[in-house]
Amino acid sequence: MDRKNISSESMWESTVGYSRAVQIGNQVFVSGTTATDESGVVVGVNDAYKQTRFILKKIESALGQAGASMKDVVRTRMFVTDILRWEEIGKAHGEFFKDIRPVSTMVEVSRLIDPDHLVEIEVDAVVSQKPVVA
């Protein structure tokens, strides 16, 4: 199967050696994504809901570059620095996935790469096969 690396043009991708997403066949894997904008500024400092929404929009964009959408997501993994904020994070997650309902994990971690990051999310997607029209 062909492999397609999808970049967000982050300077860290080449330094660390990763891709925003990788597509292999009909599967798309999106890297851990934080609420950092294209200029390196953390969005939604101390606002877990706002960070989660921003992250999911970034993920939606990466999926789109692979020809996928949020409805193709089958798994989400959420790494959070304060599990007591699960409702804020869960509310934003639900706004994107209420009807899709992928399997999901949320775990508390001691910290993320930037102290202002409250959430990091990665997703796996399987692009639906389009029916062949005869």
Secondary structure per residue as TSV (DSSP state, phi and psi in degrees):
chain	resnum	aa	ss	phi	psi
A	1	M	-	360.0	148.3
A	2	D	-	-77.1	147.3
A	3	R	E	-113.3	134.4
A	4	K	E	-124.8	117.6
A	5	N	E	-88.4	132.8
A	6	I	E	-112.8	127.4
A	7	S	-	-108.9	148.5
A	8	S	-	-101.4	2.7
A	9	E	-	69.9	16.1
A	10	S	-	-66.0	140.1
A	11	M	H	-64.0	-22.5
A	12	W	H	-75.5	-22.5
A	13	E	I	-59.5	-47.0
A	14	S	I	-75.6	-34.5
A	15	T	I	-65.3	-47.5
A	16	V	I	-86.2	-27.9
A	17	G	I	85.9	57.1
A	18	Y	-	-144.1	169.3
A	19	S	-	-118.5	151.8
A	20	R	S	-59.2	-41.0
A	21	A	E	-151.7	158.2
A	22	V	E	-132.3	131.4
A	23	Q	E	-111.3	127.9
A	24	I	E	-130.5	114.7
A	25	G	T	60.5	-128.7
A	26	N	T	-97.5	13.4
A	27	Q	E	-105.6	140.6
A	28	V	E	-129.9	130.0
A	29	F	E	-118.3	121.6
A	30	V	E	-105.8	128.1
A	31	S	E	-58.6	162.7
A	32	G	E	-53.4	129.6
A	33	T	E	-124.7	133.2
A	34	T	-	-115.8	175.0
A	35	A	S	-88.7	56.8
A	36	T	B	-112.0	126.6
A	37	D	-	-80.3	179.8
A	38	E	T	-65.1	-18.1
A	39	S	T	-96.2	4.0
A	40	G	S	91.0	7.6
A	41	V	-	-90.7	134.7
A	42	V	B	-76.2	126.4
A	43	V	S	-90.5	138.7
A	44	G	S	71.9	42.2
A	45	V	T	-55.2	128.8
A	46	N	T	63.2	21.7
A	47	D	-	-130.5	92.7
A	48	A	H	-62.7	-35.8
A	49	Y	H	-63.4	-49.8
A	50	K	H	-63.6	-41.2
A	51	Q	H	-61.9	-44.0
A	52	T	H	-62.5	-44.5
A	53	R	H	-61.3	-43.9
A	54	F	H	-61.9	-44.3
A	55	I	H	-60.8	-47.0
A	56	L	H	-65.8	-31.4
A	57	K	H	-68.4	-39.3
A	58	K	H	-63.1	-41.1
A	59	I	H	-64.6	-41.9
A	60	E	H	-58.4	-40.5
A	61	S	H	-64.9	-45.0
A	62	A	H	-62.3	-41.6
A	63	L	H	-61.9	-41.3
A	64	G	H	-59.5	-36.5
A	65	Q	H	-65.7	-21.2
A	66	A	T	-98.4	5.9
A	67	G	T	77.8	19.6
A	68	A	-	-114.6	175.1
A	69	S	-	-142.2	176.2
A	70	M	G	-61.1	-29.5
A	71	K	G	-69.3	-12.0
A	72	D	G	-89.6	-6.1
A	73	V	E	-70.3	128.2
A	74	V	E	-111.0	-16.8
A	75	R	E	-149.0	136.4
A	76	T	E	-123.3	143.9
A	77	R	E	-126.9	123.0
A	78	M	E	-116.3	124.9
A	79	F	E	-108.3	121.0
A	80	V	E	-126.5	147.4
A	81	T	S	-87.7	-11.5
A	82	D	-	-146.7	101.1
A	83	I	G	-62.7	-20.2
A	84	L	G	-66.8	-12.6
A	85	R	G	-95.9	17.1
A	86	W	H	-57.4	-33.8
A	87	E	H	-67.2	-40.2
A	88	E	H	-62.0	-45.8
A	89	I	H	-68.1	-45.7
A	90	G	H	-62.1	-36.3
A	91	K	H	-61.9	-47.5
A	92	A	H	-64.9	-43.0
A	93	H	H	-58.5	-44.3
A	94	G	H	-63.8	-31.3
A	95	E	H	-64.9	-28.8
A	96	F	H	-91.7	-32.5
A	97	F	H	-121.3	10.5
A	98	K	T	-52.1	-44.9
A	99	D	T	-92.7	-16.3
A	100	I	T	-86.0	-43.8
A	101	R	-	52.9	60.5
A	102	P	-	-69.5	163.1
A	103	V	E	-66.0	149.9
A	104	S	E	-149.1	147.1
A	105	T	E	-131.7	137.3
A	106	M	E	-130.3	122.5
A	107	V	E	-130.8	148.4
A	108	E	E	-86.8	135.8
A	109	V	-	-120.7	158.6
A	110	S	S	-68.9	-33.0
A	111	R	-	-169.7	164.7
A	112	L	-	-114.4	179.0
A	113	I	S	-62.3	-28.4
A	114	D	S	-120.6	132.7
A	115	P	T	-59.2	-21.6
A	116	D	T	-82.6	-11.8
A	117	H	-	-75.7	125.6
A	118	L	-	-102.7	-21.6
A	119	V	E	-143.4	143.0
A	120	E	E	-136.8	134.0
A	121	I	E	-129.7	138.9
A	122	E	E	-126.9	152.3
A	123	V	E	-137.0	155.9
A	124	D	E	-120.0	139.8
A	125	A	E	-134.1	149.7
A	126	V	E	-123.2	115.6
A	127	V	-	-73.7	125.3
A	128	S	-	-63.0	141.4
A	129	Q	-	-76.7	130.1
A	130	K	-	-78.6	136.8
A	131	P	-	-64.1	142.3
A	132	V	-	-79.7	126.7
A	133	V	-	-91.5	125.7
A	134	A	-	-83.5	360.0
